[in-house]
Amino acid sequence: MEAIRQGDIPGVQLRRRQELVLPPSEAWRWLVEPEKLARWLAREAEVEPGPSGEIRLRGGEPLWEERGRTVELAPPVLWVLSFERLGAGWGAVTRLTLRLHPVPGGSQIDVMQDGFQRLPLSIGLTVWETYRLRWKEALARLAAAAR
């Protein structure tokens, strides 16, 4: 099992960061364009752009579907979403913050997902760990694809 990282609070919030060799303006496209999202985050992606837009993701085995509704949007730096897995019976949403920072040679994507404590106690930690591993794998795919 991977060690807990800075910014992680088991069962409450998780944080992942990934360096990208693209400036924030180009990296942003990998967050908002469906064909690019489908290369690293989900098998299928739909994006309804704008400050009241949303994102829908499908993928996995067994098949899952997620929806993120925009809470705050400041392209090409910040996208905050009310994020939920549809049909999972959790009855609660998490908050997903995607932030891009300029760094020498490109940018860094900073992913923060919090609110897991609002999930039923019996599954909160399991769901948190599932997303922690998913973000690790997804961001590695993003770094490899966005070259």
Residue frames as qw, qx, qy, qz and C-alpha x, y, z in Angstrom:
[[0.000, 0.888, 0.459, 0.000, 0.00, 0.00, 0.00],
 [0.383, 0.554, -0.018, 0.739, 1.22, 3.48, -0.87],
 [0.322, -0.293, -0.472, 0.766, 2.14, 5.86, 1.95],
 [0.036, 0.886, 0.445, -0.123, -0.23, 8.74, 2.76],
 [0.479, 0.338, 0.129, 0.800, 0.93, 11.90, 0.98],
 [0.092, -0.268, -0.263, 0.922, 0.92, 15.54, 2.05],
 [0.375, 0.052, -0.218, -0.899, -2.58, 16.93, 1.61],
 [0.557, -0.183, -0.757, -0.290, -4.24, 13.55, 2.15],
 [0.393, -0.218, 0.590, -0.671, -6.62, 13.07, 5.06],
 [0.105, -0.065, -0.975, -0.183, -7.87, 9.46, 4.86],
 [0.027, -0.548, -0.832, 0.080, -11.62, 9.33, 4.42],
 [0.006, 0.792, 0.285, -0.539, -11.88, 13.13, 4.10],
 [0.400, 0.866, -0.141, -0.266, -9.72, 14.57, 1.28],
 [0.824, -0.044, 0.349, 0.444, -7.06, 13.53, -1.17],
 [0.163, 0.904, -0.197, -0.342, -4.53, 15.51, -3.15],
 [0.814, 0.101, 0.388, 0.421, -2.45, 14.62, -6.19],
 [0.120, 0.863, -0.217, -0.440, -0.04, 16.74, -8.18],
 [0.813, 0.194, 0.427, 0.344, 1.54, 16.01, -11.55],
 [0.116, -0.606, 0.332, 0.713, 4.10, 17.93, -13.57],
 [0.689, 0.583, 0.426, 0.055, 3.23, 18.43, -17.26],
 [0.481, -0.172, 0.339, 0.790, 5.49, 19.62, -20.08],
 [0.129, 0.634, 0.525, 0.554, 2.77, 21.97, -21.34],
 [0.014, -0.151, 0.240, -0.959, 2.06, 25.57, -20.31],
 [0.260, 0.287, 0.713, -0.585, -1.19, 25.99, -18.35],
 [0.505, 0.424, -0.068, -0.749, -3.09, 27.28, -21.40],
 [0.529, 0.270, -0.725, -0.349, -2.35, 24.06, -23.33],
 [0.097, 0.003, -0.942, 0.321, -2.71, 21.79, -20.29],
 [0.421, 0.200, 0.387, -0.795, -6.17, 23.28, -19.70],
 [0.616, 0.253, -0.446, -0.599, -7.36, 21.72, -22.97],
 [0.392, 0.091, -0.914, 0.047, -6.65, 18.27, -21.46],
 [0.082, 0.178, 0.742, -0.641, -9.17, 19.11, -18.71],
 [0.410, 0.441, 0.296, -0.742, -12.03, 20.47, -20.82],
 [0.508, 0.381, -0.511, -0.579, -11.92, 18.79, -24.26],
 [0.897, -0.083, 0.253, -0.353, -13.85, 15.49, -24.31],
 [0.886, 0.388, -0.249, 0.061, -11.53, 13.72, -26.75],
 [0.279, 0.577, -0.603, 0.475, -8.51, 14.60, -24.59],
 [0.559, -0.392, 0.479, -0.552, -10.27, 13.64, -21.31],
 [0.965, 0.078, 0.032, -0.248, -11.10, 10.25, -22.83],
 [0.690, 0.495, -0.475, 0.232, -7.36, 9.63, -23.29],
 [0.286, 0.346, -0.673, 0.587, -6.51, 9.89, -19.61],
 [0.299, -0.181, 0.522, -0.778, -9.49, 10.13, -17.22],
 [0.663, 0.203, 0.571, -0.439, -12.35, 8.00, -18.55],
 [0.453, 0.168, 0.782, 0.393, -13.31, 5.87, -21.52],
 [0.124, 0.664, 0.526, 0.517, -15.97, 8.41, -22.53],
 [0.218, -0.403, -0.325, 0.827, -16.30, 12.08, -21.63],
 [0.106, 0.750, 0.479, 0.444, -18.87, 14.79, -22.31],
 [0.302, -0.284, -0.270, 0.869, -18.29, 18.42, -21.37],
 [0.052, 0.861, 0.444, 0.242, -20.90, 21.14, -21.24],
 [0.477, 0.148, -0.189, 0.845, -18.66, 24.22, -21.05],
 [0.136, -0.652, -0.124, -0.735, -19.20, 27.41, -19.15],
 [0.080, -0.348, 0.578, -0.733, -19.72, 28.62, -15.59],
 [0.701, -0.081, 0.388, -0.593, -22.91, 26.57, -15.18],
 [0.682, 0.347, -0.575, -0.290, -21.68, 23.60, -17.20],
 [0.804, -0.361, 0.436, -0.184, -20.92, 20.05, -16.25],
 [0.247, 0.481, -0.821, -0.185, -18.79, 17.07, -17.12],
 [0.924, -0.076, 0.194, -0.319, -19.91, 13.43, -17.51],
 [0.099, 0.550, -0.825, -0.078, -17.45, 10.57, -17.43],
 [0.953, -0.027, 0.082, -0.289, -17.95, 6.85, -18.14],
 [0.430, 0.556, -0.710, 0.053, -15.52, 4.00, -17.84],
 [0.322, -0.410, 0.759, -0.391, -14.23, 1.13, -15.74],
 [0.644, -0.056, -0.727, -0.232, -15.10, -2.47, -15.17],
 [0.248, 0.615, 0.741, 0.105, -17.81, -2.72, -14.00],
 [0.195, 0.549, 0.299, 0.756, -19.06, 0.31, -15.88],
 [0.235, -0.604, -0.457, 0.608, -19.40, 3.49, -13.81],
 [0.201, 0.703, 0.319, 0.603, -20.68, 6.98, -14.61],
 [0.371, -0.455, -0.338, 0.735, -19.74, 10.24, -12.89],
 [0.150, 0.831, 0.337, 0.416, -21.03, 13.78, -13.12],
 [0.415, -0.301, -0.233, 0.827, -19.32, 16.99, -12.11],
 [0.091, 0.887, 0.406, 0.199, -21.28, 20.23, -11.94],
 [0.422, 0.403, -0.146, 0.799, -19.29, 23.44, -12.17],
 [0.414, -0.755, -0.398, 0.317, -19.09, 25.41, -8.92],
 [0.118, -0.877, 0.178, 0.430, -16.30, 27.79, -9.95],
 [0.791, 0.377, 0.301, 0.376, -14.52, 28.26, -13.26],
 [0.055, -0.919, 0.208, 0.329, -11.48, 30.44, -14.04],
 [0.885, 0.323, 0.171, 0.288, -9.82, 29.18, -17.27],
 [0.825, 0.199, -0.527, -0.041, -7.02, 28.26, -17.72],
 [0.067, 0.481, -0.680, 0.549, -6.23, 27.96, -14.03],
 [0.236, -0.035, 0.781, -0.578, -9.14, 26.63, -11.95],
 [0.584, -0.177, -0.531, -0.588, -12.16, 24.36, -12.27],
 [0.215, -0.099, 0.790, -0.566, -14.11, 23.40, -9.14],
 [0.534, -0.115, -0.632, -0.549, -16.84, 20.77, -9.48],
 [0.666, -0.193, 0.498, -0.521, -19.49, 19.19, -7.32],
 [0.381, 0.365, -0.810, -0.257, -18.58, 15.59, -8.20],
 [0.714, -0.123, 0.512, -0.461, -20.61, 12.41, -7.81],
 [0.010, 0.114, -0.952, -0.285, -20.70, 8.82, -8.95],
 [0.625, 0.009, -0.119, -0.772, -24.14, 8.21, -10.43],
 [0.861, -0.038, -0.390, -0.325, -26.09, 5.13, -9.44],
 [0.430, 0.274, -0.755, 0.411, -23.70, 4.23, -6.61],
 [0.595, -0.605, -0.512, -0.135, -26.26, 4.89, -3.89],
 [0.482, 0.005, -0.413, 0.773, -23.89, 7.14, -1.92],
 [0.187, -0.847, -0.495, -0.049, -26.32, 10.01, -1.61],
 [0.326, -0.841, 0.053, 0.429, -23.49, 12.53, -1.24],
 [0.634, 0.728, -0.042, 0.257, -21.17, 14.47, -3.52],
 [0.665, -0.377, 0.020, 0.645, -17.50, 15.33, -3.22],
 [0.176, 0.954, -0.060, -0.237, -15.83, 18.57, -4.26],
 [0.819, 0.113, 0.270, 0.493, -13.23, 18.22, -7.00],
 [0.016, 0.942, -0.121, -0.314, -10.77, 21.08, -7.53],
 [0.802, 0.264, 0.234, 0.482, -8.54, 21.05, -10.60],
 [0.089, -0.958, 0.096, 0.254, -5.90, 23.78, -10.51],
 [0.803, 0.391, 0.029, 0.448, -3.03, 24.47, -12.92],
 [0.367, -0.853, 0.138, 0.344, 0.14, 26.21, -11.77],
 [0.600, 0.739, -0.282, 0.122, 2.90, 27.45, -14.09],
 [0.740, -0.540, 0.312, 0.251, 6.26, 25.84, -13.32],
 [0.013, 0.672, -0.589, -0.449, 9.60, 25.97, -15.16],
 [0.010, -0.182, 0.915, 0.359, 9.24, 23.88, -18.32],
 [0.278, -0.319, -0.806, -0.414, 5.46, 23.62, -18.21],
 [0.504, -0.456, 0.044, -0.732, 2.77, 23.37, -15.57],
 [0.055, 0.027, -0.936, 0.348, 1.63, 21.37, -12.60],
 [0.557, -0.401, -0.441, -0.578, -1.88, 20.03, -12.20],
 [0.063, -0.135, 0.740, -0.656, -3.05, 20.01, -8.60],
 [0.546, -0.323, -0.626, -0.453, -6.07, 17.76, -7.94],
 [0.125, -0.101, 0.700, -0.696, -7.91, 18.08, -4.63],
 [0.536, -0.334, -0.616, -0.471, -10.98, 15.97, -3.92],
 [0.006, -0.093, 0.707, -0.702, -12.68, 16.43, -0.58],
 [0.614, -0.104, 0.039, -0.781, -15.95, 15.71, 1.16],
 [0.527, 0.057, -0.841, -0.106, -15.55, 11.93, 1.50],
 [0.002, -0.036, -0.774, 0.632, -16.63, 12.25, 5.15],
 [0.538, 0.138, 0.106, -0.825, -20.16, 12.97, 3.86],
 [0.615, 0.111, -0.705, -0.336, -20.35, 9.45, 2.40],
 [0.869, -0.414, -0.106, -0.249, -21.76, 6.62, 4.52],
 [0.381, -0.723, 0.569, -0.086, -19.17, 5.64, 7.15],
 [0.871, -0.049, 0.489, 0.007, -19.20, 2.03, 5.95],
 [0.776, 0.456, 0.281, 0.332, -17.81, 2.95, 2.51],
 [0.041, 0.993, -0.071, -0.085, -16.13, 6.37, 2.95],
 [0.398, -0.668, 0.564, 0.279, -12.57, 5.12, 3.39],
 [0.664, 0.143, 0.678, 0.280, -12.90, 2.54, 0.60],
 [0.435, 0.835, 0.313, 0.123, -14.20, 5.16, -1.83],
 [0.137, -0.939, 0.264, 0.170, -11.42, 7.55, -0.78],
 [0.536, -0.410, 0.665, 0.321, -8.74, 4.91, -1.44],
 [0.636, 0.450, 0.588, 0.219, -10.32, 4.01, -4.79],
 [0.292, 0.947, 0.108, 0.072, -10.17, 7.64, -5.94],
 [0.347, -0.807, 0.414, 0.240, -6.66, 8.09, -4.54],
 [0.596, -0.128, 0.700, 0.372, -5.39, 5.24, -6.74],
 [0.520, 0.676, 0.495, 0.162, -7.50, 6.33, -9.69],
 [0.101, 0.988, -0.068, -0.096, -6.05, 9.86, -9.63],
 [0.465, -0.589, 0.571, 0.332, -2.51, 8.48, -9.36],
 [0.588, 0.155, 0.713, 0.349, -3.01, 6.30, -12.46],
 [0.376, 0.831, 0.404, 0.076, -4.97, 8.93, -14.40],
 [0.054, -0.958, 0.185, 0.215, -2.40, 11.67, -13.83],
 [0.504, -0.376, 0.665, 0.402, 0.40, 9.35, -14.94],
 [0.531, 0.463, 0.648, 0.290, -1.57, 8.70, -18.16],
 [0.173, 0.966, 0.175, -0.078, -2.09, 12.46, -18.58],
 [0.284, -0.781, 0.418, 0.367, 1.64, 13.18, -18.21],
 [0.526, -0.085, 0.742, 0.407, 2.43, 10.49, -20.80],
 [0.423, 0.636, 0.614, 0.201, -0.26, 11.63, -23.27],
 [0.077, 0.985, 0.140, -0.066, 0.27, 15.40, -22.97],
 [0.605, -0.401, 0.328, 0.604, 3.74, 15.54, -24.48]]
